[in-house]
């Protein structure tokens, strides 16, 4: 019972402070922390080379780092354009990759 109360309190606190969890990443107002073992690129499945996946991500507006993660590049892009919600860009990349025939884990 005590554990459930702690989890509920933690969840409500995250919600009140503008934090949310999506696709293995915790989005906070000042940081994005991902907990998945797989990179963002590895979570999209299609029978193409790794280099082709990178090109497809770039054509969709995401620029993966050396580890294959692109979320931080979208956060940076949102801040440069004065937006406070990088979810717009993550959804745009997601829809673009689906339209190219990728499936996400």
Number of C-alpha atoms within 10 A of each C-alpha: 5 7 8 9 10 11 11 12 12 12 13 12 12 16 13 10 10 10 17 15 14 9 11 13 14 15 20 15 11 7 11 15 13 18 10 11 9 13 17 19 17 15 16 16 15 14 9 9 9 13 9 11 20 17 15 18 19 14 13 17 18 23 19 20 14 8 10 17 17 21 23 17 17 21 21 13 16 17 13 10 8 9 12 12 14 18 15 12 19 17 11 13 22 17 13 17 20 13 10 11 12 19 13 14 8
